[in-house]
Amino acid sequence: MRGPIALLFCVSGFRFGGFFTFTEHLYRSFRQQGYEPQLLRLTQRTETRLRPFRGDVLYQNMALADALALVCTMPSLICCAYLRGDMLTAVPALLRAGAGIVLHDPTEMTSDMLQILKHLRIQPVVIRKINCQTLATHGILAHHIPHPYVRMPRDRPFQAWYQRPAHALALSRIDFDKHTDVIIQANTLLPSHRACRIYGEENRIYTHHTLDAKYAGWRQWYKGSFPAVPWAGVALAAQARYIVDMSQIKRDGGGTQYTFLEAWDAGASLIVHSKWLIPGGTIQNDVNALAVENAEQLAAVLRDGADTPALHQAGEAILRAHAPQQVIPAYAAYFAGRKSF
């Protein structure tokens, strides 16, 4: 093994979503490349026993004082950090001790976070190139490293695209920024065998005020959250011809999300919202995804269908850029460039 790496997972309560998936894949990627990652969660006291994170990935609860002592001895990374409660003091302390940090999207680029990064002269990691540009407008230099992805192990190939029992699935959170309402609107225009089945954790504020209020029958297409086991998203995507993701995030886009990578890993064709595309971005319409502007266009694509093997074949090339053998050397270079190491 190449030695220890401490991965500091600093947000309590997250058990789903991109932050959680990122941490799992980063842990697996370090292990695959011969490192000994240690996954930590900041709590009031340090425990010796390990707890399940997902599958064979385990974490340890650790008090801040003990975490700071550990950060001083090995390369460390804050995998995600919302500056709330105790994190307002814990994150700056970890950064001062030498930890690096990953910012996933603009929702983490709060005024407090930007002030901390500028004051401590921290250069964060970002997972999409556009976020380098956003941070640059605040005078902060960032390092773009594609988010890691370890492909699902499997003994045999998945069913061919045209043989799959499910027509279309959505695997994102049910939330404002995921614009699940666009999928619901499209489903109302489609026969049942062409409708998109929806999986994912609910933001109950969104479902109550948007979906329940406007689309009373939307739950006929909602199949609940998928199992909290490794590669659950890929296993579901392997049943479908299309994976639908209508994400729109202000000041973000162009790059990949985990639902995109899971779709390609499963051999499904990806449908995204056109507002996710940016000039020169990784995601390109009719190259590696199909882009739609509204519910009507989404319904038209799902209604008519098309044999589009080229879309997920193009996705295969993108998956290679997210593989551990590409991503982990970039993190090693990031750690090497930090004065503490």
N, C-alpha and C positions, 0 to 999 in steps of 0.2 A: 504493500500500500504506500502511497506517496505522502502520507501524513495527515494530520487532523485539519479539519475545517469546521468552524462553528457557524451554523446558520441560525440566526436569531429571528424567530418568528414572534413578533411583538404584539399582535392584536388578539385579544381574548375573544372567544365566542364565534369566530369565523370557522365554519365547517363546510363551506361550499363557495363557489365562485372562483374567479380568476386568480385572486391572491392565494387561495388555498391550493388550487391546481398548480400554480407556479411553484410554490414551495415544495410540493410533492415531486414534481418533475426535476427541480433543481437538485433535491436530495438524491434522487435516483441517478441523475446525470453525474454527480460527483462520485458516487459509488461505482458507477460503470467505468469511470476513467481512473479508478484506482485510489481515490481519496477516502478518508474516514469522516464523513460529515456527522456533526452533532446538532440535532435540532432542539432548540430551546424555546420555551414560552415564559415570558416574564410574569412572575407571581409574587405574592408577599413573602413566601418562604421557599427554600430549596428542598426538593425531594430527591431521593436517591433512585427511586424506581422509575422505570420508563412507562409511558402511556401510549396507547395506539393513536396514531395520527390518521393513517389510512393504509390498510393492508399491512405489509411488513415494515412500513415507515413508522418509527417511534419517536417520541419527543420527551423531554424532561422539563418539569417545572423548575424554575430557578429564580432566586431573588436577585434584584438588580446589583447589589454589591458583589455577589459571587459571579454574576455575568460580566461585570466590568473587569474583574480580575482575570477572567478567562479571555476576554477580548484582547487584553494586553499581551497574550502569549501566542495567539494564532490568528490567521486571517479570518475575519468575521463579516457577516453581512446581515443587515436588517432587511428581511424579505418583503415586508410591508409595514407601514407605520401610519396609522391615523392618529393625529395629534389630539387625543382626547384624554382627559383624566390624568392618570399617572404617566401616560406617554409624553405629556408636555415636558416633563423633566427627564424621563428615561431616555428618550431618543437623543437629545443633545448630549447627554452623558455618555451614551454608547458611541456616538460619533467622535466626541473628544478623545475617547479611549482608543480610537482607531478603526472602528467598524465602518464598513461601506454601507450604502443604502440603495435600494431599488425603488424607483417611482414608476408606477404602472400606467397611470393616466392623469389627466389634469385635475381630477377630483382630489388627488393627494397634494397638488401644488397650491396649498393654501398660503395665505400671507404669512402665517407663523412658520410654515415649513420653508418658504423662500427666504425668510429672514434668517432662519437657522443656517441654511446652506450657505448664504452669502457671508454671514458673520464668521462661520467656521471654515470658510473656503472649501466646502465639500463639493466634489464632482460626483453626482449620483449616476447610477446606471438607469437607463430607460429602455423599454422594450420595443418601442416604435420610433422611427427616425423623426417623425414630426414633433415628438416631444423634446428632441434636442433643439429644434427651432424655437419652440415655445419657451424653454428655459433660457435660451440665448437672449431673448427679449428682456429678460430680467437680469442679465449679466452673469448667468450661471452656465458654465461649461458642463456638458453631460456626455456620458459614454453610451453609445447605442450597442447593446448586446441582445440579439434575438432571444426571446424567452425560450427556455430549454424544452425539449419534447423527447420523451423516450417512447418509442413505438410499442404498441400492445403486442405482447408475445402471443403467438398462436401456432397451433400444430398444423393447421391446414388453411388454405385460402378461404376468404369470405365468398359468399354467393356472388355471382355476376350481377352487375348493375340492373339488368333487365329482368332478373329472376327474384327480386326482393319482395317480401310480403307487404312491407309498408311503403306507401308512396312518398310521403314527406314527413319529416320530424323537425321540431325545434328543440334545442337542448340548452338554451340560455336561461338565466334567471328570468322570472316573470316580473318585469320592472320597467320604470319610466325610460331609462336609457336604452333598453332592449326593444322598446316599441312593439311589445307583444300585441297591442291593439291592431297594428297593421295586419298581422297574421290572422287575427280573429275576423277582421273585416273581409279579408280574402276568403276565408273559410265559408262565410255566409253566401259567397257567390259561386261556390263549388259543390258538385255532387259529393256525397259522403266518402266515396272511394278515392277522391282526389284531394280531400282536405288534409291539412297539416296537423298531425298530432303534436301536442305540446307537453314537454317535460321541463321540470326545473323548479327551484325553490321560489316561493311567492314572496314578493314585497306586499304585505297585506294592505298597506296604505294605497299602493297602486291598484291592486285588484279591487279594493272596495270603492275607491273614488273614480276609477276609470273603467275597468272591465265590468264590475257588477253594475255600475250606474248606467253604462251605455249598451252593454251587450249581455243581457240577462242570461242567455243560454250558453255562454262561452265555455262553461265547464264540461260540456259534452265532448270537447276536444282536449281537455286537460287531463293528463294521465298521472299527475303527481310528480314528486321529485324522484330522480332515479337513485338506485342503490348506492350507498356510500362505500363502494369498493373500487379498487384500482381499475382504470380504463372503462368505467361504466358507460361513459359517453360514447366511446368507440364501439362498444358492444351494441348499443342502441342504434348508432349510426349505420352499422353493418346490416341492419334490417331494412334500410330505406334507400330509395333512389336519390332523394334530395334532402339536404340539410339546409334549413332556412334560418338565417340570422339577420334581423332587421336593426341591428345596433346603429345608433347615431350618438356620438359623444362630441360635444362642442370642443373645438380646437384639437381634435384627435381624428385618427383614421388612417387609411392607406395601407396599414400593415396587417399583421395576422392577429387572431385571437385563438384561444384554445378550441373553441367550437369549430373553427376553420380547420385547424390541424387534425382534430378528431375526425372530421368529415373526410379529409383526404386519406388519413390512415385507414379508414373503413372502406375506401373506394367509392364514396358517395359524391354526388355533384353538389356544389355549394351555391346557394342563392343569398345575395347580400343586398342591402339598401344602397342605392346609388350615392347617397350622401356619405357613405363610408369611403368612397373612392376619392383619391386626390391625384393630381398630375405627378407622374413618376413614381407612384406608389406600387407596392408589391402586388396588391389585389387589382386585377384588371378584368374588365368586362369582356366576356367571350374568350378569355385566355385561360384563367384559372377559376373563374366564378361567373355567374349570371347576375347582373345588377338590375334592380327594379326600382321605380320611383314611387310607387304607391300600391295600394291593395289591389286595384284593378289589374295592374301589370303583373303582380305576383300571382293573382288568380289565373291570368292568361297563361303564364309559364306552367303552373301546376296542372291546369286543365289540358293543355295541348301536349305537354311532355315532349321529350326528345332524347334520343340516345346520344349522350354527351360524354363519352369516355375520355375525350381530350381534356376536359375540364379537370378531372381528378388525376389524370396523367401529368398535367402541368403542376398540380399540387404536390406530386411526388418530389419534384425538384425543390420545392420550397421546404418540404419536410426535411430534406437533407441539410439545409442551412440551419435548422433548429436542433440537429442531432447533437448528442453529448460531445462527440469528438470535434465538433465545430465550436460549441458554446463554452465548454469548460476551459479550453486554452485562453479564450477571451477573458474569462473571469480570473484566471491565473495571472494574466497580464495586468488586469485591473488591480489585483491585490499587490502585485510586484511594484506598481507605480505609486502605492500609498506609502508615505514616509514611515508609518508605524511598522511596516514589514520589511 
